[in-house]
Amino acid sequence: MSEPTASVVPQGVEQLDIIGVRHGAFGATGAGDTSGFGGLVEPIVLPGPAHRPFGGWFDEVSDELELALRAHGLPAGEVIEKVVIHRDEITYHVGREHLVPFATLLRDEPGLRFEMCLGVDGVHYPGEAGRELHAIYHFLSITHNRRVRVEVAVPDGDAVIPSLVAVYPTCDWHERETWDFFGIVFEGHPALTRIMMPDDWPGHPQRKDYPLGGIPVEFKGGTIPPPDQRRSYH
């Protein structure tokens, strides 16, 4: 944890988490730089935890969540690792072992009623030791006209998260895409197969450690060389 100067902390955020330093436009290593931004160096910064009162309906939702968790014998302090409020969005960071019951409460509790899961995204933070891969879920309450996010972080060497397809069937293709691009395994998914890349594609192309231009591509029978072999920036 680092404490940056006040001038770089966004309004409404008490602190920031600096989890590493990015070199180049995408942070990829092991391949020729084809972006032209190889000299770019900047910190990788995440908003830190927020503290009560959150303000507005964020407190109402958090109160409902804590009551529902206690009613089901789940202490909120163990289930919710931290709450982040950034850019007028609230994110609950939840341990993967609590994800399914947490999402079920979001759906079923009358005071919450998040009827829709709009999808799951993946993010790769190679410098965040033990939490390199993140899955972010977006929930919508039609009843209360509210949106919340739920984030789960897992280590690169054990990138397994329970599937939410049984709770929110709309997660089906989104979990497949996140596995396809990031390699996060959604345990219990009915058919976790590639959805964007060919079945025999090597690796997961949206990870930060994936080579930018080292994979030959075939298009209509013609082989196209990788970008770093087509053009020189030197």
MDAnalysis code that builds the backbone (N, CA, C; Angstrom):
import MDAnalysis as mda
import numpy as np

u = mda.Universe.empty(702, n_residues=234, atom_resindex=np.repeat(np.arange(234), 3), trajectory=True)
u.add_TopologyAttr("name", ["N", "CA", "C"] * 234)
u.add_TopologyAttr("resid", np.arange(1, 235))
u.add_TopologyAttr("resname", ["MET", "SER", "GLU", "PRO", "THR", "ALA", "SER", "VAL", "VAL", "PRO", "GLN", "GLY", "VAL", "GLU", "GLN", "LEU", "ASP", "ILE", "ILE", "GLY", "VAL", "ARG", "HIS", "GLY", "ALA", "PHE", "GLY", "ALA", "THR", "GLY", "ALA", "GLY", "ASP", "THR", "SER", "GLY", "PHE", "GLY", "GLY", "LEU", "VAL", "GLU", "PRO", "ILE", "VAL", "LEU", "PRO", "GLY", "PRO", "ALA", "HIS", "ARG", "PRO", "PHE", "GLY", "GLY", "TRP", "PHE", "ASP", "GLU", "VAL", "SER", "ASP", "GLU", "LEU", "GLU", "LEU", "ALA", "LEU", "ARG", "ALA", "HIS", "GLY", "LEU", "PRO", "ALA", "GLY", "GLU", "VAL", "ILE", "GLU", "LYS", "VAL", "VAL", "ILE", "HIS", "ARG", "ASP", "GLU", "ILE", "THR", "TYR", "HIS", "VAL", "GLY", "ARG", "GLU", "HIS", "LEU", "VAL", "PRO", "PHE", "ALA", "THR", "LEU", "LEU", "ARG", "ASP", "GLU", "PRO", "GLY", "LEU", "ARG", "PHE", "GLU", "MET", "CYS", "LEU", "GLY", "VAL", "ASP", "GLY", "VAL", "HIS", "TYR", "PRO", "GLY", "GLU", "ALA", "GLY", "ARG", "GLU", "LEU", "HIS", "ALA", "ILE", "TYR", "HIS", "PHE", "LEU", "SER", "ILE", "THR", "HIS", "ASN", "ARG", "ARG", "VAL", "ARG", "VAL", "GLU", "VAL", "ALA", "VAL", "PRO", "ASP", "GLY", "ASP", "ALA", "VAL", "ILE", "PRO", "SER", "LEU", "VAL", "ALA", "VAL", "TYR", "PRO", "THR", "CYS", "ASP", "TRP", "HIS", "GLU", "ARG", "GLU", "THR", "TRP", "ASP", "PHE", "PHE", "GLY", "ILE", "VAL", "PHE", "GLU", "GLY", "HIS", "PRO", "ALA", "LEU", "THR", "ARG", "ILE", "MET", "MET", "PRO", "ASP", "ASP", "TRP", "PRO", "GLY", "HIS", "PRO", "GLN", "ARG", "LYS", "ASP", "TYR", "PRO", "LEU", "GLY", "GLY", "ILE", "PRO", "VAL", "GLU", "PHE", "LYS", "GLY", "GLY", "THR", "ILE", "PRO", "PRO", "PRO", "ASP", "GLN", "ARG", "ARG", "SER", "TYR", "HIS"])
u.atoms.positions = np.array([
    [0.842, -1.190, 0.000],
    [0.000, 0.000, 0.000],
    [0.874, 1.236, 0.000],
    [0.598, 2.151, -0.879],
    [1.325, 3.402, -0.945],
    [0.359, 4.553, -0.791],
    [0.839, 5.652, -0.240],
    [0.019, 6.848, -0.069],
    [0.466, 7.896, -1.077],
    [-0.215, 8.036, -2.207],
    [0.159, 9.066, -3.175],
    [-0.206, 10.447, -2.669],
    [0.310, 11.452, -3.345],
    [-0.009, 12.816, -2.956],
    [-1.474, 13.097, -3.212],
    [-2.028, 14.074, -2.477],
    [-3.456, 14.379, -2.565],
    [-3.865, 14.800, -3.962],
    [-2.926, 15.345, -4.734],
    [-3.285, 15.874, -6.044],
    [-3.677, 14.792, -7.035],
    [-3.259, 13.517, -6.803],
    [-3.583, 12.454, -7.748],
    [-4.719, 11.577, -7.258],
    [-5.270, 11.863, -6.081],
    [-6.371, 11.075, -5.548],
    [-7.687, 11.647, -6.061],
    [-8.496, 10.866, -6.779],
    [-9.768, 11.383, -7.299],
    [-10.693, 11.834, -6.180],
    [-11.555, 12.777, -6.479],
    [-12.501, 13.281, -5.502],
    [-13.401, 12.144, -5.000],
    [-13.562, 12.056, -3.703],
    [-14.408, 11.037, -3.107],
    [-13.682, 9.747, -2.773],
    [-12.409, 9.624, -3.161],
    [-11.627, 8.430, -2.860],
    [-10.593, 8.792, -1.791],
    [-10.576, 8.034, -0.683],
    [-9.709, 8.377, 0.432],
    [-8.252, 7.978, 0.195],
    [-8.030, 6.884, -0.529],
    [-6.668, 6.436, -0.766],
    [-6.646, 5.594, -2.033],
    [-5.430, 5.327, -2.508],
    [-5.264, 4.521, -3.707],
    [-4.346, 3.345, -3.408],
    [-4.536, 2.254, -4.137],
    [-3.635, 1.116, -4.069],
    [-2.754, 1.130, -5.310],
    [-1.438, 1.249, -5.108],
    [-0.492, 1.177, -6.215],
    [0.055, -0.240, -6.234],
    [-0.291, -1.003, -7.302],
    [0.029, -2.424, -7.313],
    [1.170, -2.773, -8.255],
    [1.746, -1.784, -8.913],
    [2.851, -2.075, -9.808],
    [3.141, -0.916, -10.729],
    [3.996, -1.157, -11.697],
    [4.396, -0.139, -12.674],
    [4.234, -0.743, -14.059],
    [3.598, 0.010, -14.962],
    [3.390, -0.448, -16.331],
    [4.456, 0.153, -17.245],
    [5.085, -0.695, -18.040],
    [6.064, -0.250, -19.027],
    [5.479, -0.443, -20.414],
    [5.407, 0.612, -21.187],
    [4.809, 0.534, -22.505],
    [3.309, 0.720, -22.448],
    [2.669, 0.711, -23.598],
    [1.244, 1.006, -23.672],
    [0.391, -0.096, -23.061],
    [0.859, -1.370, -23.144],
    [0.027, -2.488, -22.718],
    [0.664, -3.330, -21.617],
    [1.912, -3.079, -21.292],
    [2.569, -3.828, -20.239],
    [3.028, -5.208, -20.646],
    [2.934, -5.550, -21.915],
    [3.341, -6.877, -22.371],
    [4.859, -6.954, -22.481],
    [5.408, -8.142, -22.250],
    [6.843, -8.362, -22.359],
    [7.086, -9.574, -23.246],
    [8.300, -9.700, -23.731],
    [8.674, -10.874, -24.503],
    [8.394, -10.775, -25.983],
    [7.884, -9.646, -26.451],
    [7.625, -9.466, -27.879],
    [8.093, -8.072, -28.281],
    [8.364, -7.908, -29.557],
    [8.792, -6.605, -30.031],
    [7.734, -5.548, -29.813],
    [8.159, -4.330, -29.464],
    [7.197, -3.246, -29.244],
    [6.695, -2.735, -30.580],
    [5.406, -2.917, -30.839],
    [4.802, -2.429, -32.081],
    [3.888, -1.239, -31.840],
    [3.824, -0.751, -30.597],
    [2.888, 0.324, -30.273],
    [3.498, 1.704, -30.450],
    [4.819, 1.810, -30.371],
    [5.461, 3.117, -30.393],
    [5.490, 3.791, -29.034],
    [4.985, 3.105, -27.991],
    [4.949, 3.680, -26.647],
    [5.824, 2.875, -25.685],
    [6.877, 2.261, -26.198],
    [7.717, 1.410, -25.360],
    [8.379, 2.136, -24.208],
    [8.591, 3.445, -24.325],
    [9.231, 4.197, -23.252],
    [8.290, 4.699, -22.182],
    [6.996, 4.427, -22.325],
    [6.014, 4.905, -21.361],
    [6.133, 4.124, -20.056],
    [6.244, 4.836, -18.935],
    [6.309, 4.219, -17.611],
    [5.304, 4.928, -16.710],
    [4.373, 4.175, -16.125],
    [3.381, 4.780, -15.252],
    [2.934, 3.782, -14.193],
    [2.534, 4.265, -13.015],
    [2.083, 3.348, -11.958],
    [0.737, 2.725, -12.305],
    [0.528, 1.511, -11.831],
    [-0.768, 0.838, -11.950],
    [-1.518, 1.117, -10.653],
    [-2.572, 1.910, -10.747],
    [-3.239, 2.440, -9.567],
    [-4.691, 1.960, -9.518],
    [-5.104, 1.467, -8.374],
    [-6.489, 1.073, -8.142],
    [-7.054, 1.893, -6.995],
    [-8.343, 2.253, -7.024],
    [-8.934, 2.980, -5.901],
    [-8.958, 2.114, -4.651],
    [-8.673, 2.733, -3.512],
    [-8.660, 2.017, -2.234],
    [-10.047, 1.855, -1.652],
    [-10.151, 1.193, -0.490],
    [-11.463, 0.937, 0.119],
    [-12.141, 2.209, 0.607],
    [-13.462, 2.222, 0.504],
    [-14.270, 3.328, 1.029],
    [-14.747, 2.967, 2.433],
    [-15.193, 3.973, 3.175],
    [-15.651, 3.768, 4.544],
    [-17.000, 4.457, 4.744],
    [-17.768, 3.924, 5.661],
    [-19.086, 4.484, 5.947],
    [-18.960, 5.899, 6.504],
    [-19.988, 6.729, 6.233],
    [-21.127, 6.513, 5.335],
    [-20.719, 6.646, 3.874],
    [-21.269, 5.772, 3.038],
    [-20.951, 5.805, 1.615],
    [-21.701, 6.920, 0.895],
    [-22.894, 7.230, 1.390],
    [-23.716, 8.262, 0.775],
    [-24.800, 7.690, -0.124],
    [-25.964, 8.330, -0.102],
    [-27.074, 7.942, -0.981],
    [-27.546, 6.527, -0.740],
    [-27.962, 5.862, -1.826],
    [-28.506, 4.514, -1.705],
    [-27.439, 3.452, -1.491],
    [-26.163, 3.827, -1.611],
    [-25.096, 2.857, -1.350],
    [-25.199, 2.310, 0.074],
    [-25.539, 3.178, 1.028],
    [-25.683, 2.716, 2.419],
    [-26.910, 1.820, 2.575],
    [-27.993, 2.138, 1.868],
    [-29.203, 1.310, 1.964],
    [-28.929, -0.110, 1.466],
    [-28.267, -0.217, 0.319],
    [-27.952, -1.536, -0.229],
    [-26.997, -2.285, 0.697],
    [-26.002, -1.596, 1.224],
    [-25.044, -2.247, 2.115],
    [-25.717, -2.721, 3.394],
    [-26.651, -1.928, 3.927],
    [-27.399, -2.355, 5.118],
    [-28.214, -3.607, 4.821],
    [-28.901, -3.622, 3.689],
    [-29.700, -4.795, 3.310],
    [-28.811, -6.028, 3.151],
    [-27.652, -5.840, 2.551],
    [-26.729, -6.953, 2.363],
    [-26.254, -7.513, 3.704],
    [-25.878, -6.629, 4.620],
    [-25.391, -7.091, 5.914],
    [-26.477, -7.822, 6.690],
    [-27.713, -7.315, 6.639],
    [-28.822, -7.992, 7.313],
    [-29.066, -9.375, 6.702],
    [-29.048, -9.459, 5.382],
    [-29.288, -10.735, 4.713],
    [-28.170, -11.730, 4.992],
    [-26.936, -11.261, 5.000],
    [-25.815, -12.152, 5.290],
    [-25.900, -12.699, 6.709],
    [-26.204, -11.833, 7.674],
    [-26.328, -12.290, 9.066],
    [-27.473, -13.286, 9.218],
    [-28.577, -13.030, 8.506],
    [-29.731, -13.935, 8.590],
    [-29.390, -15.329, 8.068],
    [-28.401, -15.416, 7.180],
    [-27.986, -16.700, 6.636],
    [-26.696, -17.212, 7.276],
    [-26.337, -16.625, 8.407],
    [-25.167, -17.078, 9.147],
    [-23.843, -16.769, 8.492],
    [-23.810, -15.710, 7.692],
    [-22.582, -15.318, 7.004],
    [-22.157, -13.929, 7.482],
    [-21.126, -13.828, 8.315],
    [-20.675, -12.508, 8.778],
    [-20.214, -11.636, 7.616],
    [-20.755, -10.431, 7.546],
    [-20.425, -9.542, 6.430],
    [-18.934, -9.245, 6.365],
    [-18.273, -9.149, 7.521],
    [-16.848, -8.839, 7.540],
    [-15.988, -9.929, 6.942],
    [-16.494, -11.154, 6.900],
    [-15.745, -12.250, 6.290],
    [-16.069, -12.396, 4.803],
    [-17.312, -12.118, 4.435],
    [-17.741, -12.296, 3.046],
    [-17.236, -11.153, 2.170],
    [-17.408, -9.911, 2.653],
    [-17.022, -8.730, 1.881],
    [-15.621, -8.308, 2.307],
    [-14.662, -8.443, 1.411],
    [-13.278, -8.083, 1.720],
    [-13.100, -6.575, 1.825],
    [-13.727, -5.838, 0.941],
    [-13.696, -4.380, 0.986],
    [-14.767, -3.846, 0.055],
    [-15.113, -2.583, 0.250],
    [-16.071, -1.881, -0.606],
    [-15.338, -0.710, -1.247],
    [-15.448, -0.594, -2.556],
    [-14.796, 0.490, -3.292],
    [-15.863, 1.331, -3.968],
    [-15.779, 2.641, -3.779],
    [-16.671, 3.571, -4.483],
    [-15.799, 4.461, -5.356],
    [-16.034, 4.391, -6.646],
    [-15.210, 5.131, -7.598],
    [-16.052, 5.468, -8.815],
    [-16.014, 6.737, -9.213],
    [-16.776, 7.216, -10.374],
    [-18.254, 6.905, -10.231],
    [-18.765, 7.132, -9.034],
    [-20.193, 6.957, -8.738],
    [-20.662, 5.513, -8.917],
    [-19.749, 4.559, -8.772],
    [-20.103, 3.144, -8.803],
    [-19.626, 2.484, -7.514],
    [-20.402, 1.524, -7.029],
    [-20.023, 0.795, -5.822],
    [-19.656, -0.633, -6.211],
    [-18.528, -1.100, -5.686],
    [-18.034, -2.439, -5.976],
    [-17.792, -3.172, -4.670],
    [-18.356, -4.371, -4.564],
    [-18.131, -5.238, -3.410],
    [-17.096, -6.290, -3.797],
    [-15.971, -6.294, -3.094],
    [-14.949, -7.306, -3.320],
    [-15.251, -8.494, -2.411],
    [-15.476, -9.655, -3.031],
    [-15.969, -10.829, -2.322],
    [-15.025, -11.997, -2.571],
    [-14.782, -12.799, -1.541],
    [-13.989, -14.006, -1.715],
    [-14.725, -15.017, -2.583],
    [-13.976, -15.763, -3.374],
    [-14.614, -16.664, -4.330],
    [-15.484, -17.722, -3.654],
    [-15.121, -18.143, -2.429],
    [-15.916, -19.158, -1.746],
    [-17.283, -18.637, -1.326],
    [-17.455, -17.320, -1.328],
    [-18.734, -16.712, -0.948],
    [-19.514, -16.173, -2.142],
    [-18.966, -16.306, -3.351],
    [-19.579, -15.651, -4.509],
    [-20.997, -16.143, -4.777],
    [-21.217, -17.454, -4.805],
    [-22.534, -17.982, -5.152],
    [-23.599, -17.583, -4.130],
    [-23.383, -17.776, -2.805],
    [-24.412, -17.310, -1.860],
    [-24.601, -15.800, -1.882],
    [-23.538, -15.052, -2.117],
    [-23.642, -13.592, -2.183],
    [-24.520, -13.182, -3.363],
    [-24.268, -13.763, -4.537],
    [-25.060, -13.435, -5.718],
    [-26.508, -13.883, -5.555],
    [-26.726, -14.995, -4.871],
    [-28.088, -15.470, -4.640],
    [-28.868, -14.498, -3.765],
    [-28.210, -13.931, -2.758],
    [-28.861, -12.922, -1.918],
    [-29.167, -11.662, -2.721],
    [-28.241, -11.257, -3.579],
    [-28.500, -10.088, -4.424],
    [-29.758, -10.290, -5.262],
    [-29.953, -11.493, -5.749],
    [-31.107, -11.779, -6.607],
    [-32.406, -11.893, -5.814],
    [-32.373, -12.549, -4.656],
    [-33.601, -12.991, -3.998],
    [-34.127, -12.069, -2.902],
    [-33.249, -11.315, -2.245],
    [-33.705, -10.500, -1.116],
    [-34.612, -9.365, -1.608],
    [-35.804, -9.185, -1.011],
    [-36.745, -8.148, -1.474],
    [-36.152, -6.741, -1.464],
    [-35.282, -6.449, -0.488],
    [-34.688, -5.119, -0.416],
    [-33.562, -4.908, -1.401],
    [-33.158, -5.961, -2.105],
    [-32.070, -5.876, -3.080],
    [-32.611, -6.092, -4.496],
    [-33.083, -7.296, -4.773],
    [-33.742, -7.622, -6.036],
    [-32.925, -7.205, -7.269],
    [-31.680, -7.668, -7.311],
    [-30.877, -7.470, -8.519],
    [-31.194, -8.636, -9.458],
    [-32.214, -8.414, -10.283],
    [-32.746, -9.499, -11.098],
    [-31.826, -9.905, -12.245],
    [-30.947, -9.018, -12.662],
    [-30.136, -9.286, -13.856],
    [-28.644, -9.204, -13.545],
    [-27.905, -10.175, -14.075],
    [-26.450, -10.048, -14.140],
    [-26.117, -9.716, -15.584],
    [-25.561, -8.539, -15.796],
    [-25.328, -8.042, -17.152],
    [-24.068, -8.602, -17.788],
    [-23.279, -9.352, -17.016],
    [-22.091, -9.958, -17.599],
    [-20.951, -10.027, -16.612],
    [-19.878, -10.685, -17.032],
    [-18.661, -10.781, -16.229],
    [-17.475, -10.432, -17.108],
    [-16.584, -9.598, -16.578],
    [-15.372, -9.189, -17.279],
    [-14.160, -9.761, -16.562],
    [-13.071, -9.892, -17.286],
    [-11.811, -10.303, -16.686],
    [-10.786, -9.181, -16.755],
    [-9.885, -9.160, -15.770],
    [-8.765, -8.214, -15.758],
    [-7.545, -8.967, -15.247],
    [-6.387, -8.667, -15.808],
    [-5.135, -9.311, -15.403],
    [-4.184, -8.254, -14.859],
    [-3.813, -8.407, -13.578],
    [-2.847, -7.523, -12.925],
    [-1.632, -8.368, -12.526],
    [-0.639, -8.512, -13.402],
    [0.498, -9.386, -13.087],
    [1.252, -8.980, -11.828],
    [1.229, -7.694, -11.473],
    [1.986, -7.233, -10.316],
    [1.269, -7.372, -8.992],
    [0.022, -7.776, -8.989],
    [-0.729, -7.904, -7.738],
    [-0.587, -9.341, -7.236],
    [0.455, -9.579, -6.472],
    [0.818, -10.936, -6.069],
    [-0.321, -11.627, -5.327],
    [-0.673, -12.815, -5.779],
    [-1.728, -13.602, -5.160],
    [-3.126, -13.199, -5.570],
    [-3.254, -12.127, -6.360],
    [-4.563, -11.631, -6.827],
    [-4.432, -11.170, -8.276],
    [-3.751, -11.950, -9.068],
    [-3.414, -11.500, -10.424],
    [-4.617, -11.427, -11.360],
    [-5.595, -12.301, -11.179],
    [-6.743, -12.351, -12.087],
    [-8.019, -11.958, -11.362],
    [-8.772, -11.035, -11.966],
    [-10.008, -10.533, -11.373],
    [-11.178, -10.835, -12.305],
    [-12.302, -11.210, -11.722],
    [-13.567, -11.328, -12.452],
    [-14.518, -10.299, -11.871],
    [-15.117, -9.469, -12.731],
    [-15.996, -8.385, -12.289],
    [-17.392, -8.618, -12.855],
    [-18.371, -8.688, -11.959],
    [-19.761, -8.928, -12.336],
    [-20.556, -7.633, -12.202],
    [-21.491, -7.410, -13.125],
    [-22.322, -6.213, -13.139],
    [-23.781, -6.628, -12.923],
    [-24.391, -6.107, -11.861],
    [-25.758, -6.489, -11.512],
    [-26.695, -5.287, -11.619],
    [-27.900, -5.559, -12.110],
    [-28.913, -4.519, -12.277],
    [-30.175, -4.905, -11.528],
    [-30.702, -3.973, -10.732],
    [-32.007, -4.130, -10.102],
    [-33.021, -3.323, -10.890],
    [-33.907, -4.022, -11.588],
    [-34.985, -3.338, -12.296],
    [-35.989, -2.790, -11.286],
    [-36.213, -3.540, -10.221],
    [-37.175, -3.123, -9.201],
    [-36.795, -1.789, -8.580],
    [-35.518, -1.648, -8.210],
    [-35.069, -0.446, -7.498],
    [-34.260, 0.510, -8.371],
    [-34.048, 0.159, -9.648],
    [-33.284, 0.996, -10.581],
    [-31.893, 1.315, -10.017],
    [-31.139, 0.247, -9.710],
    [-29.797, 0.394, -9.148],
    [-28.839, -0.578, -9.826],
    [-27.567, -0.211, -9.820],
    [-26.524, -1.083, -10.353],
    [-25.392, -1.208, -9.334],
    [-24.895, -2.427, -9.169],
    [-23.718, -2.657, -8.332],
    [-22.763, -3.578, -9.086],
    [-21.525, -3.562, -8.630],
    [-20.510, -4.456, -9.192],
    [-19.991, -5.360, -8.076],
    [-19.629, -6.586, -8.444],
    [-19.011, -7.533, -7.518],
    [-17.720, -8.010, -8.161],
    [-16.639, -7.952, -7.396],
    [-15.328, -8.311, -7.930],
    [-14.715, -9.437, -7.106],
    [-14.158, -10.422, -7.805],
    [-13.510, -11.567, -7.180],
    [-12.094, -11.662, -7.728],
    [-11.113, -11.786, -6.845],
    [-9.714, -11.885, -7.258],
    [-9.162, -13.257, -6.871],
    [-8.386, -13.858, -7.790],
    [-7.795, -15.168, -7.548],
    [-6.345, -15.152, -8.022],
    [-5.513, -16.042, -7.458],
    [-4.112, -16.106, -7.907],
    [-3.988, -16.750, -9.281],
    [-2.955, -16.361, -9.996],
    [-2.711, -16.884, -11.337],
    [-2.566, -18.401, -11.323],
    [-1.943, -18.937, -10.286],
    [-1.713, -20.372, -10.214],
    [-2.916, -21.179, -9.782],
    [-3.982, -20.528, -9.396],
    [-5.211, -21.212, -8.962],
    [-6.407, -20.380, -9.412],
    [-6.501, -20.169, -10.710],
    [-7.509, -19.258, -11.284],
    [-8.840, -19.975, -11.454],
    [-9.477, -20.330, -10.343],
    [-10.744, -21.049, -10.361],
    [-11.774, -20.258, -9.559],
    [-12.939, -20.004, -10.179],
    [-14.030, -19.263, -9.539],
    [-15.316, -20.053, -9.784],
    [-16.195, -20.160, -8.784],
    [-17.459, -20.880, -9.023],
    [-18.301, -20.194, -10.097],
    [-18.931, -20.990, -10.935],
    [-19.805, -20.458, -11.977],
    [-21.096, -19.913, -11.363],
    [-21.613, -18.842, -11.973],
    [-22.901, -18.278, -11.545],
    [-24.028, -18.631, -12.506],
    [-23.783, -19.545, -13.439],
    [-24.802, -19.871, -14.431],
    [-26.068, -20.414, -13.773],
    [-25.930, -21.182, -12.693],
    [-27.108, -21.736, -12.021],
    [-27.938, -20.650, -11.351],
    [-27.316, -19.537, -10.990],
    [-28.024, -18.423, -10.342],
    [-28.497, -17.421, -11.383],
    [-27.606, -17.066, -12.297],
    [-27.912, -16.136, -13.382],
    [-27.536, -16.810, -14.706],
    [-28.492, -17.424, -15.403],
    [-28.173, -18.109, -16.664],
    [-27.518, -17.209, -17.709],
    [-27.720, -15.901, -17.616],
    [-27.107, -14.992, -18.590],
    [-25.585, -14.968, -18.500],
    [-25.022, -15.541, -17.438],
    [-23.562, -15.582, -17.294],
    [-22.913, -16.622, -18.207],
    [-23.708, -17.456, -18.830],
    [-23.185, -18.583, -19.603],
    [-22.108, -18.152, -20.600],
    [-22.476, -17.359, -21.597],
    [-21.519, -16.972, -22.631],
    [-20.467, -16.007, -22.109],
    [-20.824, -15.187, -21.108],
    [-19.848, -14.238, -20.553],
    [-18.724, -14.972, -19.828],
    [-19.062, -16.024, -19.083],
    [-18.018, -16.803, -18.417],
    [-17.139, -17.519, -19.440],
    [-17.753, -18.007, -20.516],
    [-16.957, -18.648, -21.572],
    [-15.973, -17.654, -22.189],
    [-16.430, -16.420, -22.435],
    [-15.550, -15.408, -23.029],
    [-14.425, -15.035, -22.080],
    [-14.735, -14.919, -20.797],
    [-13.702, -14.560, -19.821],
    [-12.677, -15.674, -19.693],
    [-13.134, -16.923, -19.736],
    [-12.167, -18.032, -19.737],
    [-11.332, -18.010, -21.013],
    [-11.976, -17.788, -22.136],
    [-11.300, -17.780, -23.429],
    [-10.170, -16.751, -23.447],
    [-10.442, -15.554, -22.962],
    [-9.475, -14.462, -23.068],
    [-8.503, -14.381, -21.895],
    [-8.896, -14.848, -20.700],
    [-8.050, -14.658, -19.521],
    [-7.625, -15.958, -18.837],
    [-8.268, -17.068, -19.144],
    [-7.885, -18.329, -18.523],
    [-8.479, -18.560, -17.154],
    [-9.487, -17.773, -16.742],
    [-10.169, -18.014, -15.470],
    [-11.138, -19.182, -15.668],
    [-11.003, -20.204, -14.847],
    [-11.849, -21.388, -14.945],
    [-13.074, -21.197, -14.051],
    [-14.263, -21.262, -14.631],
    [-15.508, -21.117, -13.882],
    [-16.041, -22.514, -13.565],
    [-15.745, -22.935, -12.360],
    [-16.061, -24.297, -11.935],
    [-17.570, -24.505, -11.868],
    [-18.044, -25.575, -12.517],
    [-19.473, -25.866, -12.551],
    [-20.176, -25.338, -13.777],
    [-19.466, -24.633, -14.646],
    [-20.077, -24.158, -15.888],
    [-20.487, -25.354, -16.743],
    [-21.653, -25.318, -17.381],
    [-22.122, -26.486, -18.121],
    [-21.314, -26.825, -19.368],
    [-20.622, -25.859, -19.957],
    [-19.851, -26.135, -21.187],
    [-18.802, -25.047, -21.361],
    [-17.729, -25.121, -20.591],
    [-16.716, -24.066, -20.610],
    [-15.766, -24.294, -21.782],
    [-16.181, -23.841, -22.958],
    [-15.378, -23.967, -24.178],
    [-15.123, -22.581, -24.751],
    [-14.163, -22.497, -25.651],
    [-13.862, -21.210, -26.279],
    [-15.080, -20.701, -27.041],
    [-15.217, -19.380, -27.055],
    [-16.374, -18.776, -27.710],
    [-15.962, -17.749, -28.763],
    [-14.747, -17.209, -28.648],
    [-14.256, -16.220, -29.609],
    [-13.078, -16.765, -30.431],
    [-12.134, -17.404, -29.751],
    [-10.944, -17.904, -30.419],
    [-11.176, -19.334, -30.909],
    [-10.411, -19.791, -31.904],
    [-10.516, -21.188, -32.335],
    [-10.208, -22.140, -31.182],
    [-10.767, -23.346, -31.254],
    [-10.605, -24.307, -30.169],
    [-9.149, -24.641, -29.884],
    [-8.297, -24.611, -30.910],
    [-6.898, -24.989, -30.722],
    [-5.985, -23.780, -30.525],
    [-6.568, -22.618, -30.208],
    [-5.742, -21.410, -30.049],
    [-4.870, -21.524, -28.806],
    [-3.582, -21.196, -28.896],
    [-2.699, -21.302, -27.727],
    [-2.824, -20.077, -26.820],
    [-3.033, -20.320, -25.540],
    [-3.028, -19.235, -24.563],
    [-4.324, -18.441, -24.520],
    [-4.257, -17.330, -23.775],
    [-5.440, -16.496, -23.518],
    [-5.062, -15.048, -23.850],
    [-5.531, -14.524, -24.982],
    [-4.923, -13.340, -25.599],
    [-5.171, -11.990, -24.940],
    [-5.976, -11.894, -23.886],
    [-6.119, -10.595, -23.230],
    [-5.341, -10.510, -21.917],
    [-4.550, -11.504, -21.644],
    [-3.655, -11.421, -20.491],
    [-2.490, -10.488, -20.804],
    [-1.971, -9.838, -19.766],
    [-0.880, -8.887, -19.985],
    [0.417, -9.573, -20.416],
    [0.565, -10.865, -20.109],
    [1.797, -11.560, -20.478],
    [1.685, -12.251, -21.830],
    [0.605, -11.993, -22.551],
    [0.431, -12.614, -23.867],
    [1.228, -11.820, -24.891],
    [1.983, -12.477, -25.774],
    [2.803, -11.731, -26.753],
    [1.941, -10.901, -27.687],
    [2.402, -9.682, -27.962],
    [1.631, -8.771, -28.806],
    [1.686, -9.153, -30.274],
    [2.794, -9.711, -30.740],
    [2.901, -9.934, -32.170],
    [3.634, -11.195, -32.552],
    [3.716, -12.175, -31.675],
    [4.528, -13.345, -31.952],
    [3.767, -14.534, -32.474],
    [2.472, -14.401, -32.750],
    [1.672, -15.536, -33.195],
    [1.351, -15.385, -34.677],
    [1.795, -16.313, -35.544],
    [1.431, -16.231, -36.971],
    [-0.086, -16.386, -37.135],
    [-0.643, -15.659, -38.092],
    [-2.084, -15.688, -38.321],
    [-2.356, -16.149, -39.750],
    [-3.290, -17.088, -39.900],
    [-3.686, -17.534, -41.224],
    [-5.016, -16.891, -41.596],
    [-5.095, -16.367, -42.836],
    [-6.324, -15.716, -43.292],
    [-6.594, -16.139, -44.719],
    [-7.657, -16.908, -44.917],
    [-8.043, -17.370, -46.257],
    [-6.876, -18.038, -46.985],
    [-6.167, -18.870, -46.262],
    [-5.102, -19.644, -46.874],
    [-3.763, -18.933, -46.960],
    [-3.729, -17.634, -46.689],
    [-2.479, -16.896, -46.740],
    [-1.945, -16.646, -45.342],
    [-0.653, -16.863, -45.144],
    [-0.039, -16.635, -43.834],
    [0.456, -15.205, -43.734],
    [0.027, -14.505, -42.697],
    [0.425, -13.114, -42.462],
    [1.439, -13.097, -41.324],
    [2.615, -12.509, -41.521],
    [3.612, -12.501, -40.451],
    [3.152, -11.641, -39.274],
    [3.672, -11.906, -38.076],
    [3.325, -11.093, -36.909],
    [3.683, -9.631, -37.134],
    [3.010, -8.689, -36.439],
    [3.252, -7.260, -36.665],
    [4.695, -6.837, -36.460],
    [5.397, -7.450, -35.493],
    [6.761, -7.015, -35.225],
    [7.734, -7.466, -36.322],
    [7.249, -8.270, -37.265],
    [8.083, -8.648, -38.404],
    [7.684, -7.924, -39.675],
    [6.612, -7.166, -39.629],
    [6.126, -6.460, -40.799],
    [6.675, -5.042, -40.881],
    [6.942, -4.429, -39.745],
    [7.314, -3.018, -39.751],
    [8.338, -2.771, -38.652],
    [9.297, -1.953, -38.944],
    [10.312, -1.622, -37.948],
    [10.092, -0.218, -37.445],
    [10.241, -0.052, -36.111],
    [10.069, 1.260, -35.491],
    [11.422, 1.852, -35.093],
    [12.477, 1.273, -35.619],
    [13.822, 1.748, -35.267],
    [14.488, 2.393, -36.477],
])
